[in-house]
């Protein structure tokens, strides 16, 4: 057992030093506290395409490399005991209940999850297994410290998370794990202070269970970088894990942890949730603290949660923010299924086009959701309708555009129909990223103190196909500055227009397809195109276009205003690919947009209304979340509440 051998070697080493792993680690860290980190490139990982191949910029050859080099799926650990299977199968609720009753220790649970983490380490869900090889022992040391605290002060002393191991997204600053945000030149850097969410986790007695893999500075919807490798999807290694929180979603779906921290700028929580059959909670802005998380914009980026069940997200949210009473009240006040009204806007999420005379930065064609996506979306609508939910067909109200000289969908007008500083202005994500390079430089300086230039960071990123974090970072700071200021200033107007849908149609939530196209593959990303239903020359055809185009509609739209969202897994399509739908709530009132205390509780009514809908959907076998094939070995130890059908062969 490689994990057991590693533990034995580490224990022998630390016994010889007469230091605990934690004490040794602190002494090592403190001896370098005053040094300015000198950057050197990380080693190139074998799971990332080789440099000479990337230099060709040949999408077909890079796609072929992935086809030839993706490893076979490892389906089980034959060394697992029945007890270890039981522990690995636990939900967040199962673990906390067992720890409260002293039926398990923090150390025993952490050790079981770490054994799984190491068994599936080839999937690259976690970072720094090369330059922090003792991290498993350090994670166990955190668990032992909490067990000691519970013995000495009583079990309530480690409430409310009771030593729950929580993987942290790799963009978050941490003082005790490297903090590279996926960049090779920062691979060995440690932060001078923790991100706000990490500090919050520690204060709630969680165990920080390492850092999950991300693309360089989170600037891609897949998870790959040369210093940590390509993260693999546990449903099918040929599928993307999604990004930028692909490591977190892969870890949760693989049962390495019941829940992980994510963050969403333009789908970075929701895209991995869809690709890995997770529930992805993308809160409204500042629901959770965002400081210390390497950010791309000042409006879009928001820390979130990924889990295999909404039933785990809700108590985690309550524990993190101390909102147990508020959640109980929201749960008690949630409407009955028959009293919920769900809006079904078609534009832009089901059928997308840029209205005549308008401008989109991504140049998307006229598109419609795929047949497989439509089948699940219609099945969800049918299931909710049969259960008595009020389904409301309707679009955003129209408005008169003086620029166009005609009536137009009000949402389309503010997204794509404005002229600013004499030029067409797309008021969405791309303009908001004008600050990206400056925010990266600020994060590297303040949190890492690393001696590295922005140009060095940009030149060291390796792009391929539709995976373009380097291009994305290099292009920021070059937008029209007046348009950028305009986009920042119109947030209240966008909120009013978005909320007008809820007011006009008297709905509680809106239902959207999870993604316009089928779940995306490594072949799609590497070749730079995926199949999408496109309207051309008077007919609908399937055409290969850049995957950024359907993703930009499903994931980027309206991310610059604070909307609470949940990606809901809905099982697999007929070809075995994961599917999902999104539920969106109302945005906060304009007068509360910048009130962080209000933001802590604003989402709760939406969350508990969504739970009523989700409970109904998950009771239907054809729409129920499906486990990955790697979970097959855990099913005998799996509590009934966590049990799910299995996908794959």
N, C-alpha and C positions, 0 to 999 in steps of 0.2 A: 504494500500500500504506500504509494509515494507521499501521501499526506502524512501518514503516521511516521514514516522515515524522516521527513522534514521536521516534524515536531520533536522527535527524539534528538536529532542533531542540534536543533536550536536550544533545547532544554539543557543538553550537555554543555553547549558553549556558554550559556548564561550562568550555569552553575559554576563553571570554571572562572568566570569573571567576578563572581560573588555579587552580581548585580541582577535585579529583576530586569526583564526586557524593557519595561517602561522607564526605569531609572537609567538604564544604559542609553536608551534612545534620547532621553532628556539631556544627558551629559554630552552626547554626540552633537545634538542640536545646539546646545548653549555654547559649545566651543566654537561655533561658526557664526554666532548671532551677529557679530559686528562686521563680518566679511561681506563685501559686495560680490554677488555671484558672478562668476565668469562663465559665459555661455559656450558650450561645445555641443556639437550635433549628437543626438541619440543614435544608437545603432538602428539599422534598417531592419524591420521585421519581415520575416519570410512570407507572412500572409498578405503583405501589401505588394502591389505590382512593382517589379524592379525598375530602377531608374532608367536603364537603357531602353526598356519597353515604353515607359512614359514619354521619353524624349521623341519617340516616333509620332506621337499624337495620332496613332492609328486606332480608331475606335474598335474596328473589327478584331484587330490583333489583341487589344486589351480585353475585349469581351471573351475571346477565345482563351486567354490566359486564365481568367476566372473560371471558365468552364472546366479547364484542365487541372486547376490547382485547388479548387474548393475541396476540403476534406470530407470523408464519409462521416455521417452523423454517428456520434457515440451514444448508444441508446440506454446504457445502464452501468451501474457500479456494482459489481458482484460481491464487493466486500461489505456492503451495507447490512447492518443488523436490522431486525424488526423495529427496535427502538429508534434507530437513526432515521429510518423511513418515516416513522410516525412524526418525528420532530421536523424533518424536512417538509413534510406535507402540511404542516400547521399554517393556518392563516394568522394574521396579526391578532385577531380576537382570540383564537385558540391559545396562542402563546401567552398573551397577557393574562388570560384567565388561569392558565396552568401555573404561571409564575406567582400570581397572587395567592394561589392555594399551596405554594411551595411544592408543586408536583414536578418541577424542573428548575434547574439553576440557570442563571444567565450564561455561565461557562458551557454547560452541557449543550444548550441550544445553539450558542455561537459556534461551538466546535462541529456540530452536525452540519450547519450551513456552510462553514468553511471547507469541510470535506467535499461538499458538493461544488463549491466554488473552484477548488483545485482540480476536481475530476473533469470539470467542463472548462478549464482554463484555456484550452485550445480555441474556444469560441471568442476570446478577447473581449468579454463584457467588462473586464476590469483592467485598469492601468497599473503600471509600475511594479509588475511582478518580476521585472528584470532588475531594477535599481532599488527596490525595497523588498527583497526576497523574504525578510522576516516579518512582513506585515501581518501574516496570519497569526503569529504569536503575539504581536502587539494588539491585534483586535481581541484576542483571548484575554490579554492582560486587562483591557478595559472592562471586560465581562467579569473577571475575577474581582476587580476593585468594587464593582457594584454588588456582587454577592457578599463581599466583606461588609460593605455598608449596610446591606439588608440584615445580616446576622447581628451586627452591633447595634443598629438603630431601629430595627423592625422593617418589615416588608414595605410599609407605606413610605419609607424614606427614599425608595427608588421609584416612586410613582411620578408621573403617570405612564411612562413608557417601559419601566421595569427591565431595562437592559435590552430592549428590542434592537437587533442589529439593523442599521439603515444604511444602504449604499448611497453615497453622495455623488451628485453629478460632477464630472471632471472639470467643469468650468468654475467651480466654487473654491475660493481660497481656503486652504487649511494649513495650520502650522505644523501638524504632525504627519501629514502625507504630502508628497510632492504636489505642486500646483502649477501645471503646465498649460492648462486649457487645451490639451491635445497637441501642443506645438513641440517639435523636436528640439529646438534650441533652449526650451524652458524645462526640459524633461526632468532635470535634477533640482529645480528650484522649489524652495519651500516658502510659504507665505509668512509675512511678519505678523499677521493677525487673521483670525478666522472670518469667513463670510458670516453675515447676520443669521442666515438659516442654520449654519453649522453651530454657531453659538447657542441658538435656540434649542437645537437638538440636544446638545450637551446639558443644557439647563433642565431638560425634561427627562434626563437619565436614559438617553439612548446610547447605544454603542455605534461609533462611526465605523461602518464596515467598508472602508476603502473608498476608492474613487472609480466611477464608471466611465467607460471610454466615450469620447466625443470626437467629432471632426475638429480641425484647427479652429479655435475660437468659436466653435459652434456654428460655423458659417456654411452648413450644408444640410440637406435632408437625408444624408446617409452618414454612417459612422465609420470613418476610416482615416488613418494618418500613419505615416511611415514609422513613427516612434512607438506605437502601441499595436499596430496592425488593423485589420478589418474585423469588425464585430460581426458575428454570425447570428442568423435567425434560427431559433430552435424548432420552428415549424418546417423549414426547408432551407438548407444552407444556400440554395440558389436565390432565395429572396433577400431583399435588403432588410436590415434591422430597422431601417428608418433613422432619422436624425433630427435634431442633433443629440437627443437623449436615447440613442439606440442601445448603448451599453446598459443603461438602467432598465429599459423595457426587456431586453434579452435576458438579463439577470432575473427579473421578476417572472417572466414566462418559463424560465428554466427551473424555477423553484429554488434559486439560490437565496432569495429573500422574499418575504411576502409583499414588500412595498419598497419603493426607492424614490429618491428626490429626482425631479426633472426640472426643466425650464423651457418656456415656449416664447419664441420671438415671432416665428411664422410657421407654426405647426410642430415645433420641436418636442412638445409633449404628445400631441395628438397623432402625428404621423407614426412615431414608433409604437404608440398604443395600437393603432390600426394594424400595422404590420406584424405585431406580436400578440394580438388578442388580449390586450390589457385594457383596463379602464384607465383613461387618462383625464385627470382633472386639471384644467388650465384655468386658474382663478382670475377674477377681475384684478386689475393692477393694484399692487401693494397689499393684497390680502395677506401674503407672506413677505418677510423682508427680502429685498433684492440686493442689498449692499454686499459687495465682495464677490458677486457673481460676474464674471467677465461678460459684458453686455455688448449688444450690437446697436441698439437704439435707446432713446430716452423715454419711449412711450410703449413699446411692444413687449419688452422682455419681462417675464414673470415666472418665478419659481412655482412649480406644481408638484403633483404626486402621480405615480403610476402604481397600480395594484391589480391583483387578479379578481378583485371584488370591490364594488362601491361600499360594501359593508365594512371594509377595512379602511377606506379613505375617510369615511365620516368620523369614526372615533379618533383617527390620527389627527384630523383637523381640529377636533375638540380638544385633544390633549395638547397639541402644539400651541394653541392660542388661548387655552384656559376657558373654553366656551362650552363646557359640558351642559350647563343650565340652558344656554341659548340654543344649543342643538336639540335638547329635549323639548323646548318650547316649539321650535320649528317643526320637529317631528310630529308633535301633537297637533299642530295647526296645519299640517299638510293636507291638501284637498283629496277627496276620494277620487278614484280613477275616472268615474263618470262626470266629475265636475271640472276636469282639466281640459283646457282648449289648446290645441297644438297647431301652430301656423306652418304652412307648407309652401314657402316662396319657391318659385321655379328659377327666377333669375336672381343671382348669378350661379347658384350652386348646382342646379339640375341641368340647366341649359345656359351656356355663357356665350355672349357676343359683346363686342365693343360697339356701342351705338354709333351710327354715322355721325361724323364730325367730332368724335371724342378720341381720346388718346390713352393707351395703356403702355407702360414702360416695357412690358414683357412681350408685346406684340402677339398675344394669343389669337388663334383663329376662332371661328364659330364652332363651339364644342358642345357635346352632350354626354351624359354619363354612359358608361359601357352597359352592355346587356346584363352582365353579372352583377354590377353595382345596382342597376335598376331593379333587378329581380329581388335583391335583399331589401332595397328601399321600399318597394311596393309591398313586400311581405310584412315589413315593420308597420307600414301604414294600415294594412289590412288587419293585422293583429290588434293594434291599438283601437281601430274603429270597431272591431267586433267586441272589444272589451268595454265599449261605451264612451271612449274618449272622443271629444269633439274635434274633428279634423277640419281645418279652415283653409281652403284654397284662396290665395290672395297674394298680391304683390305690394311693394312699397307704393305709397301714394305718388302721383305725378306732380311735377312742378313745371312752371314755365321757365325755359332757359333763354335769356336774352341773347346769349352768345350763339345759340343754335337757332333761335327764332321759332321754337316749337315746344310743346309739352314733352316731358321725358320723365322716366322713372327717377324719383328724387335721389335714390341711392346711387344710381348710375351717374347722375349729374354731378354730385359732389366727388365721386371717385374718379371720373374720367372726363368730365365736361368743363373743367375750369381752365381759364387762361390766366397765368400769373407771370408777371415781369415780361410780358409780350410773347410768351411761349405756352403751348399746351402743358398742363401740369397734372401728372398722375399723383394723387394725394395719398397713395398707399405706401407699402413697405419700402420700396426702393428709394424714394425720396427721403424717408425717415432714416435710412442708413448713412446719410451724409456724415453723421457723427461717429461712425463705427471705428475708423482708424484712430481718431482722437481718444475714444473710450478705451480702446486696446492699450494705447500708449499710457494712458492714465492708470489703468489697472496694473500693468506691468511695473510701473514706477512706484505706485503707492503700496500695493500689496506684496510685490516681490522684491522691489529694489534692484531689479536685474539690469545689468549693464549691456543693453542690446538695443540697436536702433530699429525703428519701424521698418525701414527698407530691408534690413537683414531678416526680420520676421516674415515679411512678405515674400522675399526671394527664396526662403527655405521651405515654403509650403509647396506640396506636390499635388497638382490638380490632374484630373483625367475625366473625359466624357462630361457628364452632367454634374460631376463632383468638382466644384470650383470655389473652394474657400479662399484660395490665394487671389483669384481674379476678383472675388467679391470684396475682399479687404483692400486690394489695390485700387479698386474703382470708387471706394468711399472717399468722401472729402472732395469729390470732383463735381458734385451736383450743383445746381444753381442755388446759391445761398439764400436768395430771397424766396425761392420756392420752398426751401427747407423751413424758413421762419414762418411762412404761410401755413404749411402743413402742421407745424406745432400749434399755431394760433387757432386753427379751425376745429380743434378737438370738440369743444362744446357744441358746435353746429353739427358735426358728424353724429354725436350722441343723440341730439334731438331728432335727427332724421332717422337714425336706427330705431330709436324707441317709438317713432311714429307708427311703425308696423304693429307693435303691441297695442298701441292706443287705437288705431284704426280698426283692427280686426279683433280686438278684445281677446288676445291669446296670452297664455302663461309662459310658453316656451315655443321655440321654433325647431323643426326637425330638418336635418340636412343629410345628404349622403356623406359617408366618411371621406371619400375621395372620388374624383370624377372618373378616374381610370381604375383598372384592376391593380391589386397589390404589385408593387414595382420590384423588379429583379436586378441582380448585379449586371446581367447582360444589358438591360435597359440603360442603366447608369453608364456603364463602360462604353457602350456604343454611341451614347448621346441621344437616344430616341426610344420612345415607348409607343405602343399602339393606342390610339385615341380615336373616338368617334368624332369625325369632323364633317361639317357641311361645306361642300364645294360643288360649284357648277350645278346647283339646284338639287343635289342629292346628298344623303348621308353615306359616308364611306369610312373605312378604318384606315388611318394613316399614321405612319411613324413620325412623331414630332418630339422635340425636346421635352423631357419629363417635367422640367420646370414649369411648363405651361399649364397642365392640369393641376399640379401641386400648388402653383401660385394662386389659383382660384379657390381651391378647397381650404388652403391653410393660411394664406396671407391676408385674405379679404377681411377688412375691419379689425385687424389685430392691433391697430393704433388707437383703439378705444377700449375701455375696460369692460369686457363682456365675459361673464362666467360661462365656461364651456365644459362639456364632458364628451369624450370619445367613448362610445359604447360598443364593445365587441358583439358581433352577431353571427358567430360561427364561420364556417368556411364556404366558399362558393363551389360549384360543381368540379372545378379543376383543383380544388384543395387549397386555394389561396385564402388568407384571412380577410374578413370583411368587417365593416362597422358602420355605424351612423353617428352623427353628432347631434347633441342637444345643446342649444344656446338659450341663455336667459336674457332678461332685460338688462341694459346698462344702468349704472347708478344715475340719479338725477344730477343735472349739471351743477347745481349748487354744492354737491357733495363730491365732486370729481377729485378734489385734492385733499380730502380728509382721510388720513391713513387709519384713524381709529374707526371711522365709519366703514372703511373697507374690510375690516376684520369680520364684520357680521353681515355685510350686505348680501353675500352669496348664499346664506343659509336657507332662505325660503326657496330659492332655485334648486339647491342641492336636494332638499327633501321632497320637492315636487318631482324632480327628475327621478328620485328613488322609487316613487310610486309607479312611474312609467317603466322604469328599468326592471323592477320586480315582475311586472306583467310580461315584459318581453322575455326575460330569462326563464320564465315558466313554460315557454313554448320551445320544444326540443329543437326545431329547425332554426331558431334565433338565439339559442343559448350559447354562451361562450364555450369554446372547445379548447381542451388542453393540448399542448404540444406533445409529440411522440416521446420526448425525453421524460415526460411525467408518468409514463406507463408503470414504471417500477414502484411508484409511490401510491398507487391507487388503493392497495390493501390497507395502508396506514392513513388514508385520507379521510378526514371527518366528512360527514354527510353534507354539511353546509358548503364544503369546498369542492365536492365532487363535480366533475364536468366530463362530457364526452371527450374522446381522444381524436385528434386529427392525424393525418398522415397514414401511411401504409401499416 
